[in-house]
């Protein structure tokens, strides 16, 4: 079962349970997944990561604007989306992948970070946020 099919099934379950807020949040995810599929991209994990990031950024903006209640709603939606993402890498697993990518790229300086990232990101496969990965690479290469 694809992620899209799973989310669609969860929308139906939420509607049957009368949980309209959950159903509405999941419908937004379904729309994004369907739109991405129509464009032929088909990278469900990337769509989920992008949607989660949008919610987290919106929550931060609402908090900074003094709207804690709306920020909580956005955080809740981000948590909902997170449930469909692959299990995140531990710090140790990420460090091992970074070390292997640095060795493979033959990198030793900060300016070679792009080379390391191009080797590393396909291996990470959506199991770690890009900011977290780049911070790990930066730390490994020395800032």
ZADO-1210 file (C-alpha; in nm, 4 decimals, padded with zeros to 6 digits):
<atoms>
<atom x="00.0000" y="00.0000" z="00.0000" code="UNK" pos="1"/>
<atom x="00.1408" y="00.3373" z="-00.1006" code="UNK" pos="2"/>
<atom x="00.1571" y="00.6307" z="00.1374" code="UNK" pos="3"/>
<atom x="-00.1201" y="00.8017" z="-00.0602" code="UNK" pos="4"/>
<atom x="-00.3485" y="00.5003" z="-00.0226" code="UNK" pos="5"/>
<atom x="-00.2700" y="00.4795" z="00.3488" code="UNK" pos="6"/>
<atom x="-00.3491" y="00.8472" z="00.4061" code="UNK" pos="7"/>
<atom x="-00.6721" y="00.8153" z="00.2059" code="UNK" pos="8"/>
<atom x="-00.7746" y="00.5180" z="00.4216" code="UNK" pos="9"/>
<atom x="-00.6949" y="00.7197" z="00.7346" code="UNK" pos="10"/>
<atom x="-00.9126" y="01.0065" z="00.6071" code="UNK" pos="11"/>
<atom x="-01.2049" y="00.7647" z="00.5750" code="UNK" pos="12"/>
<atom x="-01.1373" y="00.6263" z="00.9226" code="UNK" pos="13"/>
<atom x="-01.1225" y="00.9760" z="01.0712" code="UNK" pos="14"/>
<atom x="-01.4501" y="01.0717" z="00.9033" code="UNK" pos="15"/>
<atom x="-01.6230" y="00.7581" z="01.0327" code="UNK" pos="16"/>
<atom x="-01.4947" y="00.8400" z="01.3806" code="UNK" pos="17"/>
<atom x="-01.6231" y="01.1976" z="01.3514" code="UNK" pos="18"/>
<atom x="-01.2746" y="01.3468" z="01.3829" code="UNK" pos="19"/>
<atom x="-01.3207" y="01.6274" z="01.1319" code="UNK" pos="20"/>
<atom x="-01.0016" y="01.8155" z="01.2241" code="UNK" pos="21"/>
<atom x="-00.7839" y="01.5089" z="01.1635" code="UNK" pos="22"/>
<atom x="-00.9674" y="01.4328" z="00.8397" code="UNK" pos="23"/>
<atom x="-00.9206" y="01.7903" z="00.7158" code="UNK" pos="24"/>
<atom x="-00.5478" y="01.7841" z="00.7933" code="UNK" pos="25"/>
<atom x="-00.5076" y="01.4488" z="00.6200" code="UNK" pos="26"/>
<atom x="-00.7023" y="01.5715" z="00.3166" code="UNK" pos="27"/>
<atom x="-00.4444" y="01.8482" z="00.2708" code="UNK" pos="28"/>
<atom x="-00.1737" y="01.5815" z="00.2685" code="UNK" pos="29"/>
<atom x="-00.3713" y="01.3740" z="00.0170" code="UNK" pos="30"/>
<atom x="-00.4074" y="01.6790" z="-00.2087" code="UNK" pos="31"/>
<atom x="-00.0322" y="01.7424" z="-00.1993" code="UNK" pos="32"/>
<atom x="00.0476" y="01.3771" z="-00.2714" code="UNK" pos="33"/>
<atom x="-00.2009" y="01.3645" z="-00.5601" code="UNK" pos="34"/>
<atom x="-00.0705" y="01.6885" z="-00.7079" code="UNK" pos="35"/>
<atom x="00.2859" y="01.5575" z="-00.6942" code="UNK" pos="36"/>
<atom x="00.1760" y="01.2315" z="-00.8580" code="UNK" pos="37"/>
<atom x="00.0026" y="01.4223" z="-01.1401" code="UNK" pos="38"/>
<atom x="00.3237" y="01.6133" z="-01.2056" code="UNK" pos="39"/>
<atom x="00.4966" y="01.2788" z="-01.2447" code="UNK" pos="40"/>
<atom x="00.7412" y="01.3287" z="-00.9617" code="UNK" pos="41"/>
<atom x="00.6061" y="01.0503" z="-00.7410" code="UNK" pos="42"/>
<atom x="00.8403" y="01.1085" z="-00.4468" code="UNK" pos="43"/>
<atom x="00.5977" y="01.0662" z="-00.1585" code="UNK" pos="44"/>
<atom x="00.8631" y="01.1019" z="00.1118" code="UNK" pos="45"/>
<atom x="00.9775" y="01.4359" z="-00.0305" code="UNK" pos="46"/>
<atom x="00.6168" y="01.5597" z="-00.0369" code="UNK" pos="47"/>
<atom x="00.5619" y="01.4551" z="00.3249" code="UNK" pos="48"/>
<atom x="00.8865" y="01.6193" z="00.4344" code="UNK" pos="49"/>
<atom x="00.7956" y="01.9407" z="00.2534" code="UNK" pos="50"/>
<atom x="00.4469" y="01.9494" z="00.4061" code="UNK" pos="51"/>
<atom x="00.5842" y="01.8780" z="00.7548" code="UNK" pos="52"/>
<atom x="00.8409" y="02.1544" z="00.7162" code="UNK" pos="53"/>
<atom x="00.5689" y="02.3998" z="00.6100" code="UNK" pos="54"/>
<atom x="00.3690" y="02.3184" z="00.9238" code="UNK" pos="55"/>
<atom x="00.6704" y="02.3569" z="01.1530" code="UNK" pos="56"/>
<atom x="00.7647" y="02.6907" z="00.9970" code="UNK" pos="57"/>
<atom x="00.4059" y="02.8123" z="01.0250" code="UNK" pos="58"/>
<atom x="00.3935" y="02.7046" z="01.3901" code="UNK" pos="59"/>
<atom x="00.7096" y="02.9012" z="01.4623" code="UNK" pos="60"/>
<atom x="00.5680" y="03.2077" z="01.2860" code="UNK" pos="61"/>
<atom x="00.2426" y="03.1838" z="01.4829" code="UNK" pos="62"/>
<atom x="00.4349" y="03.1511" z="01.8104" code="UNK" pos="63"/>
<atom x="00.6442" y="03.4560" z="01.7251" code="UNK" pos="64"/>
<atom x="00.3207" y="03.6407" z="01.6474" code="UNK" pos="65"/>
<atom x="00.1690" y="03.5516" z="01.9833" code="UNK" pos="66"/>
<atom x="-00.0827" y="03.3021" z="01.8433" code="UNK" pos="67"/>
<atom x="00.0005" y="02.9938" z="02.0489" code="UNK" pos="68"/>
<atom x="-00.3302" y="02.8194" z="01.9797" code="UNK" pos="69"/>
<atom x="-00.2799" y="02.8292" z="01.6024" code="UNK" pos="70"/>
<atom x="00.0825" y="02.7225" z="01.6517" code="UNK" pos="71"/>
<atom x="-00.0385" y="02.4156" z="01.8413" code="UNK" pos="72"/>
<atom x="-00.2684" y="02.3254" z="01.5504" code="UNK" pos="73"/>
<atom x="00.0234" y="02.3471" z="01.3063" code="UNK" pos="74"/>
<atom x="00.2440" y="02.1383" z="01.5384" code="UNK" pos="75"/>
<atom x="-00.0310" y="01.8793" z="01.5610" code="UNK" pos="76"/>
<atom x="-00.0570" y="01.8605" z="01.1815" code="UNK" pos="77"/>
<atom x="00.3223" y="01.8251" z="01.1548" code="UNK" pos="78"/>
<atom x="00.3039" y="01.5344" z="01.3996" code="UNK" pos="79"/>
<atom x="00.0301" y="01.3741" z="01.1917" code="UNK" pos="80"/>
<atom x="00.2450" y="01.3963" z="00.8800" code="UNK" pos="81"/>
<atom x="00.5511" y="01.2695" z="01.0649" code="UNK" pos="82"/>
<atom x="00.3709" y="00.9405" z="01.1325" code="UNK" pos="83"/>
<atom x="00.3872" y="00.8642" z="00.7580" code="UNK" pos="84"/>
<atom x="00.7581" y="00.9400" z="00.7216" code="UNK" pos="85"/>
<atom x="01.0245" y="00.6693" z="00.7478" code="UNK" pos="86"/>
<atom x="01.1808" y="00.6204" z="01.0897" code="UNK" pos="87"/>
<atom x="01.4462" y="00.8867" z="01.1451" code="UNK" pos="88"/>
<atom x="01.8147" y="00.7996" z="01.1673" code="UNK" pos="89"/>
<atom x="01.9777" y="00.8066" z="01.5071" code="UNK" pos="90"/>
<atom x="02.2728" y="01.0418" z="01.5576" code="UNK" pos="91"/>
<atom x="02.5085" y="00.7425" z="01.5509" code="UNK" pos="92"/>
<atom x="02.3636" y="00.6064" z="01.2253" code="UNK" pos="93"/>
<atom x="02.3838" y="00.9494" z="01.0656" code="UNK" pos="94"/>
<atom x="02.7451" y="00.9924" z="01.1803" code="UNK" pos="95"/>
<atom x="02.8365" y="00.6573" z="01.0223" code="UNK" pos="96"/>
<atom x="02.6750" y="00.7568" z="00.6920" code="UNK" pos="97"/>
<atom x="02.8515" y="01.0956" z="00.7020" code="UNK" pos="98"/>
<atom x="03.1895" y="00.9324" z="00.7675" code="UNK" pos="99"/>
<atom x="03.1389" y="00.6911" z="00.4767" code="UNK" pos="100"/>
<atom x="03.0297" y="00.9703" z="00.2409" code="UNK" pos="101"/>
<atom x="03.3253" y="01.1911" z="00.3411" code="UNK" pos="102"/>
<atom x="03.5630" y="00.9015" z="00.2749" code="UNK" pos="103"/>
<atom x="03.3984" y="00.8178" z="-00.0589" code="UNK" pos="104"/>
<atom x="03.4063" y="01.1806" z="-00.1740" code="UNK" pos="105"/>
<atom x="03.7639" y="01.2194" z="-00.0508" code="UNK" pos="106"/>
<atom x="03.6623" y="01.5409" z="00.1210" code="UNK" pos="107"/>
<atom x="03.8731" y="01.7111" z="00.3834" code="UNK" pos="108"/>
<atom x="03.7643" y="02.0743" z="00.3648" code="UNK" pos="109"/>
<atom x="03.4447" y="02.2689" z="00.4186" code="UNK" pos="110"/>
<atom x="03.4343" y="02.3769" z="00.0537" code="UNK" pos="111"/>
<atom x="03.3877" y="02.0112" z="-00.0495" code="UNK" pos="112"/>
<atom x="03.0607" y="01.9902" z="00.1407" code="UNK" pos="113"/>
<atom x="02.8546" y="01.9804" z="-00.1809" code="UNK" pos="114"/>
<atom x="03.0370" y="01.6697" z="-00.2977" code="UNK" pos="115"/>
<atom x="02.9730" y="01.4953" z="00.0316" code="UNK" pos="116"/>
<atom x="02.6059" y="01.5987" z="00.0334" code="UNK" pos="117"/>
<atom x="02.5538" y="01.4637" z="-00.3205" code="UNK" pos="118"/>
<atom x="02.6876" y="01.1250" z="-00.2081" code="UNK" pos="119"/>
<atom x="02.5077" y="01.1288" z="00.1257" code="UNK" pos="120"/>
<atom x="02.1522" y="01.2475" z="00.0553" code="UNK" pos="121"/>
<atom x="02.0471" y="00.9466" z="-00.1558" code="UNK" pos="122"/>
<atom x="02.1676" y="00.7183" z="00.1253" code="UNK" pos="123"/>
<atom x="01.9725" y="00.9132" z="00.3855" code="UNK" pos="124"/>
<atom x="01.6564" y="00.8636" z="00.1808" code="UNK" pos="125"/>
<atom x="01.4284" y="01.0933" z="00.3785" code="UNK" pos="126"/>
<atom x="01.5288" y="00.9479" z="00.7134" code="UNK" pos="127"/>
<atom x="01.6863" y="01.2740" z="00.8303" code="UNK" pos="128"/>
<atom x="01.6068" y="01.6402" z="00.7746" code="UNK" pos="129"/>
<atom x="01.8377" y="01.8191" z="00.5308" code="UNK" pos="130"/>
<atom x="01.9376" y="02.0745" z="00.7950" code="UNK" pos="131"/>
<atom x="02.0390" y="01.7971" z="01.0300" code="UNK" pos="132"/>
<atom x="02.2413" y="01.6225" z="00.7580" code="UNK" pos="133"/>
<atom x="02.4216" y="01.9405" z="00.6511" code="UNK" pos="134"/>
<atom x="02.5010" y="02.0233" z="01.0138" code="UNK" pos="135"/>
<atom x="02.6504" y="01.6766" z="01.0596" code="UNK" pos="136"/>
<atom x="02.8617" y="01.7131" z="00.7444" code="UNK" pos="137"/>
<atom x="02.9714" y="02.0635" z="00.8454" code="UNK" pos="138"/>
<atom x="03.0701" y="01.9330" z="01.1885" code="UNK" pos="139"/>
<atom x="03.2623" y="01.6435" z="01.0356" code="UNK" pos="140"/>
<atom x="03.4522" y="01.8643" z="00.7888" code="UNK" pos="141"/>
<atom x="03.5103" y="02.1359" z="01.0481" code="UNK" pos="142"/>
<atom x="03.3449" y="02.4756" z="01.0254" code="UNK" pos="143"/>
</atoms>
